[in-house]
Amino acid sequence: MQIGVLALALLVAASAASGKTINTGVNGSDFAGCGSSAAPCRTISWALFEAAPGDTVQVGPGVYGDVNGDGDFDDPGEEPAQPIGGCFCVVPIQRRVTLRSRDGAGVTIIDAGKSEGAVLQVGTGADGTTIGGPQNGFTLRHSLDAGLSVTFAQHTRILGNVATDNGGSGFQVYGDGAVVTGNRSTGNQISGFELGSDGLVASGNLAESNGEHGFFVVNSSAKIENSSAIGNAMGGFYADMAQLELASDVAIRNGLYGVYLDGTSDGRVTTSTLMGNGVKTAIPCGIDNASHHELDARGNYWGSADGPGNGGADIVCQVDGDSNVVRDPFKKTEPKHPPKPLR
């Protein structure tokens, strides 16, 4: 019996590993059976339709979605988007696939044409989907909603993508066990990363100049490490009914505070850089702990060798009442936080 179970497991693993690759390119055409390197599909949506669970859709460089930027999806080569019905998105992903660009986010763009709905949406039937890769991501732009929306798909992997100039959050991830690595989210109207995933691990991400928070973690548990929140209008990292662990992160020049934990949250903030926050209030608020729990904030650099509140360094602010924050020992020099490579 055990041998039979093992053989079945090996067969399933081999089947999963042998998924085919379906190619998409701006020089392609959509027809049944397209997707070879010699005859790529034209739209990502058609290639996804051709894909079976476990397959890879590889996208060549160019612009997809609203190709000519005229605000509709009626022109040749454009995605059959559903911005105000159906998936409320430009490209839906409804089964487990790997969607990756061939040449990276810098030259592979999905444009929502300022329409409603997310640029990419990963639905509930797509557990285990991967979007992008270390140098195989996408630029997701010009949605009036999110750049990427994961709607309760489990164990997704979001790697090496850029979300910019969207009307919602850059990345909106709701689905347990997600991995969010090496992405950039800039100039979106809400948050850079909106994360509602238990067991989520986020590493090497950048959230810069977004309209609300860099990282907004809600009703979940998450570990965010080696990530940066810079110049966001409200805060760097915000925990709302969440268990949040920050390690080796950066919160610099955010509008109200570097890190905020609300009254229903808990967590720890260690080995991070908190510097120059509170630019809108003239209060250098590195951490505001409203959680009513003791917050471990040891090993952080606050902007001065003399520690928090000295020499213009950030402080533990008490916007919402008494904060119980353990600050000592603190770092006396700013640690290096090298960015992850992204192409």
N, C-alpha and C positions, 0 to 999 in steps of 0.2 A: 504493500500500500504506500509506504513512504517513497519507494523508488518511483511509483507511478505519479505521485504528487510532484516529486522533483522533476521528472521528465516533462510534466505539464507546465511547471513553472519555467523551465528552460525554453520550452516551445513558445510560451507567451512572450518571454523576454526577447527571444530571437525574432519573433514576429514584429514586436514593437520597434526593434532596432533596424528592421529591414524596410521601414517605410520609405516610400519613393519621394523624390524631390520634384516639385512642380515649379517651373520657372515663369516669371512674369517680367515683361519689359515694355518700354514705351514703343518699341518697334514690333510688338506682338499683335495677335488677333485672338479674340475670344471665340472658340468653337469647341465642340465636344472632343475631348482628347488632347487639347492644347497643353503645353507645359514642358515640352522637351527644350533643350538648349537651342536647338535649331528652329523651333516653332513655339516661342513662349506665348503665354496668355497676355492679353493687354491689361486687364484690370485685376486687382488683388481679389475683389469679390468673386470673380469667375474662377480664379485659381483656387480659392478656398472652397468653392462649390465642387470643384474637381477632386479636392483632397479627401482622403479617408483619415480616420483617427490614426495619429502617429506619423502622418506625412509631414514634410517640410515644404513650405511655400517660400521660395527665394525670389526676392524682388530686385530687379536691376535699377540702376540710377535713373533719376528723373522725377517728375511731378505726377502724383496720382490724386484722385479725388476730383476737385474742381481744377481741371488742368489749365484753363485759360483765365481763371480768376474773375469770371463774369457773374459769379454768385448763383449759378444753377448747375445742374448735372445732366444737361441735355445734349452736350456736344460729344463728338466722336472721342472714344478713349476714356471717357469719364466714368467714375464709379456709379452704379445704380443706387445712390444714397437714399436713405429713408429719414430725412431730418425732422419731419413732423408726423411721423406715423411708423408703424412697424417697429424696428429696433431703435428709432430715434438716434440714428448714427449715420456715419458715412460708410464705414466698413464693419460689419458684424462678424464675430468669430463664435461659432456655435458648436464646435467639436474640438477635441484635443489635437492641436497642431503646433508646429514650430513655425512662426512667421518671422523671417529675418531678411535684412537687406544684404545684398552682395558686397556693397562698397561703403556702407556706413551712413550714419545719420546726416552728415554734412551734405550729401548729394542725393539722398532718398527722402522725398517729402510727400506727406499726405496732407492735402489742403482741404479744409472744410468749407471754404468759400463764404465765411461769415454766416453759416447756416446754424440752425438749431441742432442739438444732438452732439454726442461725442464724435471725435474723429475716428477712434477705434473703440469698439465695445467687445469685451470678452464676457460671454453669457454663461449661464449656469450649466450648460451642457459641455463646457470646455475646460473641465478640471484638468490640471497638469499642462496647460498651454504655456509656451514660451514666446515672448515678444522681444525680438532683437537678439543681441549677443554683445560680447565685450567691444567689438568693433563692427557690429552688424545691426545697429539700431535704425530708427526712423526719426525724422523731424515731423512732429504732429502740431499743426498750427491752424489758426483762424476759425476755430469753432466758437459758437456762442455759449457752449457748455464745456465739458472737460476735453482735454487732449486725449487721454486714455481712461476709459472707465471699465473696471473689473466689477461685474455685478454678481457677486457671491459665487464665482468660480473658485474652487479650492486649489491651493498649491500652484499658483501661477508664478512665472518667473519673468520679471520685467527688467531688461538688461540693456544698457547703452543707448537709451533713447533721449530725445530732446522734445520737450513740450513748451511752446512759446506762443504768446499772443492769443490765448484762448480766454473766453468770457467766463469760464468756471475755473476749477482747479486744473493744474497741469496734469497731474496723475491722481486718479480717484480709485483707490483699491479697497474693495470690500469682498473679502473671501479669505478664509483662514489659511495659514501656512504659506503666505506669499513671501517671495524673495524679490527685493527691489534693489538693484545694484548698478552703480555707474551711470545714473541718469541725471539729466539737467532740466530744471524747470524754471523758466525766466519770463517775466513780463506777463504773467497770467493775472486775471482780475480777482480771483479769490486766492486760494493757497497754492503753493508749489506742489505739495504732496498732501493729499487727504487720505488718511490711512485708518481703516476700520477692520483690521485683520488680526485675530488672535494668533500668536506665534509668529508674527511677521518679523523678518530680519531685513533691515535696510542698511546698506553700506556704500560708501563712496559716492553719495548723491550730492547735488548742488541745487539749492533753491535760492534764487536771487531776484530781487526787485519785483516780487509779487504783491498783489493788492491787499492781501490780508496776512496770512502766516506763511513761513517757510515750510514747516511740517506741522500739520494739524492731525493729532492722533485721538480718535474718538471711540469710546466703548470697546476697548480692545487692549491687548497686551502687545508691546512692540519693543524691539531693541534697535536703536539707531546708532550707528557707529561710523566714524571717519567721514562724516557728512557735514556740509556747511550750509548755514542759513545767513545770508548776507543782504542787508538793505531792504528787507521786506517791510511793508507799511505798518503792520501791527507787531508781530512777534516772530522770533526765530523758531521756537519749538513750543507747542501748546498741547497740553494733555487735558482732555475732557472725558471724564468717567473712564480713565485709562490707567493702565500700569505701564509706565514709560521708563526705559533705561537708556540713558545717553552715555556714550563712552568715546572719547577722542573725537569730539565734534567741535564745531566752530559756530558761534553766534556773534555776529559783528554788525554794528550800525543798523539794527532793527528799530522800528519806530517807537515801540512802547517797552519792550523787555526782550531779553535773550531767551529765557525759559519761563514758562508759566504752568503751574499745576493747579487745577481748580479744586474745589472742596470735595470732590468725589474721586480724586485721583491719588496715585502714589507712585513712587519711583526713586531713581537715583541719577545723579549727574556727576560723572567723574572724568578726570584727565582731559578736560575740554577747555576751550578758550572762550571766554565771555568778556567782550570788550567793546566799548563805545556804543552800547545799546541805550534806548530811551531818547533817541534824537528828537522825537516830537514833543517830549515833555521836559527836556533838560534835566531829567532825573536818570542817572546812569544805572538803569535797572538790569542787572545781570540775571538774577533769579527772583521771581515772585512766587513764593510757596504758599498757596491758599488751601493746601490739602489737609491741614490739621494733623499731618503725620510728620515725624522727623524725616528730613530729607538729607541723605548722604550726598554732600557736594564737596568731597575731598579731592585734592590733587588737581584742581582747576587753576588756570591762569586768568586773573581778573583785569589785567591791563597795567599792572605795576608790580615791581619786585617786592613791594611792601604789603601786598595782599589787597583784599577787597576794601574799597572805600578810601584808600590812600593814594595820593599822587594822581588823583583824577580817575582812579580805577572804578570799575563797576561795583555795585553794592548788592546786598540782599535787601530788596525794597519790601515795603509792607503796605502795599496798595490795598489789600483786602484784610488787614489786621495782622496780628503777630505771626511771624514766620519762624519756624523752628528748623534751622539749617546748620548742619555741621560743615564748617568751612576749612578747618585746619586738619592736616597741613595743606598749604596751597603751593602751587608752582610759582617760582620766582622769575622764570623766563618763559617766553612764549614758545610752546612746542611747535614742531613742524607738522603740518598736516598735508602731505603731498596729494595732489588730486589724482584721481584715477584717469587713465588715458581714455579718450573718447574721440572717435574719428567721424 
